Amino acid sequence: MSHKPKKSKRRPVPPAPTPAAARRSDLGGPTLAPALTANLTEPVADVEPTVENAPAPVWLFVLLMLLVYWGMLQLDRTAGGFSNLVYGPYQSYKELAELQPKSGPEMLIAKGEALYGIVCIACHQPTGLGSPGQYPPLAGSEWAQGPANRVIRIPLHGLSGPIQVKGQTWNAAMPAFGTMPPLDSDENLAAVLTYVRQAWGNQGDPITPEQVKAIRAETASRSSQWTADELSKVQ
């Protein structure tokens, strides 16, 4: 009797496990490739940062040059109060204008401005706005721009008592400056009155030395100051 060889009952050998780097992760996503995982274990070398040069756009240079040119023009025209009509050694257009030859009304006004700075400026201020509660304004004053026969009388003999100026009542006394130097001169009094009547936007007519001389002679006997009521009757 022949015997058949018995089949081996050994269990099959399972396949070799796949490397961890090649398997999918437990979360279902792919793991890193072996080459990448190997690099993670190596120390990272220090890399020195570098700066690279890049060409600047041409339009930026053009814009910069235009801005510089515009700034130079602005400085030349306006900066520091400079005027393109003024050259050294002069400092301002006003200084230059004062040195120009004058004749007629211009000379009278220039002289009147200087006299105003000596006699009137302390009370009525450089702006002609006066001193609040003390001295009335001359800028925009209806009295300063009134008839020549009336306004000449005010500095000749002075003014006292209440007076309405630009809708406000003032009660101050003005001395008789027309009898004291430098306004005891007909030309000087005419000059300062002309300046007052045409400064700060005033529109009064110029006053001549001949007009001052005539009023001075007409009122020579007067020794008291004028009042507003008396002056309002003079045309």
C-alpha positions as CSV (number, residue, x, y, z in Angstrom):
1,M,0.0,0.0,0.0
2,S,1.3,3.2,-1.1
3,H,1.2,6.3,1.1
4,K,0.4,9.8,-0.3
5,P,2.5,12.5,1.1
6,K,0.7,14.7,3.5
7,K,0.4,18.3,2.7
8,S,2.1,20.7,5.0
9,K,-0.2,22.7,7.3
10,R,2.3,25.6,7.8
11,R,0.7,29.0,7.9
12,P,1.6,31.2,5.0
13,V,4.3,33.7,5.7
14,P,2.9,37.3,5.6
15,P,4.6,39.7,3.3
16,A,7.3,41.9,4.7
17,P,5.9,45.1,6.2
18,T,6.1,48.2,4.1
19,P,8.5,50.9,5.4
20,A,6.8,53.5,7.5
21,A,7.8,56.3,5.1
22,A,6.0,54.6,2.2
23,R,2.8,53.7,4.1
24,R,-0.2,55.9,4.4
25,S,-0.7,57.6,7.7
26,D,-3.2,56.4,10.2
27,L,-5.2,59.5,9.4
28,G,-5.6,58.5,5.8
29,G,-3.1,61.0,4.3
30,P,0.1,60.3,2.5
31,T,3.3,60.4,4.6
32,L,6.5,62.1,3.6
33,A,8.7,60.6,1.0
34,P,11.7,58.8,2.4
35,A,14.1,61.4,0.9
36,L,12.3,64.2,2.7
37,T,12.1,62.3,6.0
38,A,15.8,61.7,5.8
39,N,16.5,65.4,5.5
40,L,14.5,66.2,8.6
41,T,17.1,64.5,10.8
42,E,20.0,66.5,9.4
43,P,20.9,69.9,11.0
44,V,19.8,73.0,9.1
45,A,22.7,75.1,8.0
46,D,22.6,78.8,8.8
47,V,21.9,80.9,5.7
48,E,23.2,84.5,5.5
49,P,20.5,86.8,4.2
50,T,21.5,88.7,1.0
51,V,20.2,91.8,-0.7
52,E,19.7,91.8,-4.4
53,N,19.8,94.9,-6.6
54,A,16.8,95.7,-8.8
55,P,16.5,98.5,-11.4
56,A,14.3,101.4,-10.3
57,P,11.5,102.5,-12.6
58,V,12.4,105.4,-14.9
59,W,9.1,107.2,-14.2
60,L,10.1,107.6,-10.5
61,F,13.2,109.6,-11.4
62,V,11.1,111.8,-13.8
63,L,8.5,112.4,-11.1
64,L,11.3,113.3,-8.6
65,M,12.9,115.8,-10.9
66,L,9.5,117.5,-11.6
67,L,8.8,117.8,-7.9
68,V,12.2,119.4,-7.3
69,Y,11.7,121.9,-10.1
70,W,8.3,122.8,-8.8
71,G,9.6,123.3,-5.3
72,M,12.4,125.6,-6.6
73,L,9.8,127.7,-8.4
74,Q,7.6,128.0,-5.2
75,L,10.6,129.0,-3.1
76,D,11.6,131.6,-5.6
77,R,8.1,133.1,-5.7
78,T,6.8,132.9,-2.2
79,A,9.2,131.6,0.4
80,G,10.3,133.9,3.2
81,G,8.4,136.8,1.8
82,F,10.8,137.1,-1.1
83,S,9.7,139.1,-4.2
84,N,10.9,138.7,-7.7
85,L,10.9,142.5,-8.0
86,V,13.4,143.0,-5.1
87,Y,17.1,142.5,-5.3
88,G,19.8,143.1,-2.8
89,P,20.7,145.1,-0.8
90,Y,17.0,145.8,-0.4
91,Q,14.9,143.6,1.8
92,S,11.3,144.1,0.8
93,Y,9.1,145.7,-1.9
94,K,7.9,148.2,0.6
95,E,11.4,149.4,1.3
96,L,12.0,149.6,-2.4
97,A,8.8,151.6,-3.1
98,E,9.7,154.1,-0.4
99,L,12.9,154.9,-2.1
100,Q,11.3,155.6,-5.5
101,P,11.0,159.2,-6.6
102,K,7.5,160.6,-5.7
103,S,5.6,163.6,-6.8
104,G,2.2,165.1,-6.1
105,P,-0.3,163.0,-4.1
106,E,2.2,160.1,-3.7
107,M,4.7,162.4,-2.0
108,L,2.0,163.9,0.2
109,I,0.8,160.4,1.3
110,A,4.3,159.1,2.0
111,K,5.0,162.2,4.2
112,G,1.7,161.8,5.9
113,E,2.4,158.2,6.8
114,A,5.7,159.2,8.5
115,L,3.9,162.0,10.4
116,Y,1.1,159.5,11.4
117,G,3.8,157.3,13.0
118,I,5.0,160.2,15.1
119,V,1.7,161.9,16.2
120,C,-1.3,159.5,15.8
121,I,-0.1,156.0,16.0
122,A,0.0,155.7,19.8
123,C,-3.8,156.2,20.0
124,H,-5.2,155.1,16.7
125,Q,-2.7,152.2,16.2
126,P,-0.9,151.2,13.0
127,T,-4.0,149.5,11.6
128,G,-6.2,152.6,12.1
129,L,-8.6,150.6,14.3
130,G,-8.0,152.7,17.4
131,S,-8.0,151.4,21.0
132,P,-11.2,149.7,22.3
133,G,-13.0,151.9,24.8
134,Q,-10.6,154.8,24.5
135,Y,-9.9,156.1,20.9
136,P,-12.2,155.6,17.9
137,P,-11.1,154.0,14.7
138,L,-10.0,155.9,11.7
139,A,-10.2,153.0,9.3
140,G,-13.7,153.1,7.7
141,S,-14.6,156.2,9.8
142,E,-17.3,158.4,8.3
143,W,-15.7,161.4,10.0
144,A,-12.2,160.7,8.6
145,Q,-13.7,160.5,5.1
146,G,-16.2,163.3,5.5
147,P,-16.1,166.8,3.9
148,A,-12.6,168.4,3.9
149,N,-13.8,171.6,5.7
150,R,-15.0,169.4,8.6
151,V,-12.1,167.0,9.0
152,I,-9.5,169.8,8.9
153,R,-11.1,171.4,12.0
154,I,-10.7,168.3,14.1
155,P,-6.9,168.3,14.5
156,L,-6.7,172.1,14.3
157,H,-8.6,172.7,17.6
158,G,-9.2,169.2,19.0
159,L,-12.4,167.3,19.8
160,S,-14.2,166.6,23.1
161,G,-17.5,164.9,24.2
162,P,-19.4,162.0,22.8
163,I,-19.2,161.1,19.1
164,Q,-20.7,158.3,17.0
165,V,-18.1,156.4,14.9
166,K,-19.2,153.4,12.8
167,G,-22.3,153.0,15.0
168,Q,-20.5,153.1,18.3
169,T,-20.4,155.9,20.8
170,W,-17.0,157.2,22.0
171,N,-16.4,159.8,24.7
172,A,-12.8,160.8,24.5
173,A,-10.8,164.1,24.1
174,M,-8.4,164.8,21.3
175,P,-5.9,167.6,21.8
176,A,-5.4,170.5,19.3
177,F,-2.5,168.8,17.4
178,G,-2.8,171.4,14.6
179,T,-1.3,174.1,16.8
180,M,1.7,172.0,17.9
181,P,4.8,170.9,15.9
182,P,5.0,169.1,13.5
183,L,1.3,169.6,12.5
184,D,1.4,173.4,12.9
185,S,2.6,173.4,9.3
186,D,-0.1,173.5,6.7
187,E,1.8,171.1,4.5
188,N,2.3,168.6,7.3
189,L,-1.3,168.7,8.5
190,A,-2.5,168.3,4.9
191,A,-0.2,165.3,4.4
192,V,-1.3,163.4,7.5
193,L,-5.0,164.0,6.8
194,T,-4.5,162.8,3.2
195,Y,-2.8,159.7,4.5
196,V,-5.6,158.9,7.0
197,R,-8.3,159.6,4.3
198,Q,-6.7,157.1,1.9
199,A,-5.2,154.4,4.1
200,W,-6.8,151.1,5.3
201,G,-9.3,151.2,2.4
202,N,-10.6,154.7,3.1
203,Q,-11.9,156.6,0.1
204,G,-11.6,160.3,1.1
205,D,-10.3,162.9,-1.3
206,P,-6.7,164.3,-0.7
207,I,-6.4,167.5,1.3
208,T,-4.1,170.3,0.1
209,P,-2.0,172.7,2.1
210,E,-4.1,175.5,0.6
211,Q,-7.3,174.1,2.1
212,V,-5.6,173.8,5.5
213,K,-4.4,177.3,5.3
214,A,-7.9,178.6,4.5
215,I,-9.5,176.8,7.5
216,R,-6.7,177.8,9.8
217,A,-7.3,181.5,9.0
218,E,-11.1,181.0,9.2
219,T,-11.0,179.5,12.7
220,A,-8.1,181.5,14.1
221,S,-10.2,183.1,16.8
222,R,-11.4,179.8,18.2
223,S,-9.8,178.6,21.5
224,S,-12.0,175.7,22.5
225,Q,-12.3,172.1,21.2
226,W,-15.0,171.1,18.8
227,T,-18.0,169.0,19.6
228,A,-19.6,166.4,17.3
229,D,-22.8,168.5,17.1
230,E,-20.8,171.6,15.9
231,L,-18.9,169.6,13.3
232,S,-21.9,167.8,11.9
233,K,-23.2,171.2,10.8
234,V,-20.0,171.9,8.8
235,Q,-20.2,170.9,5.1
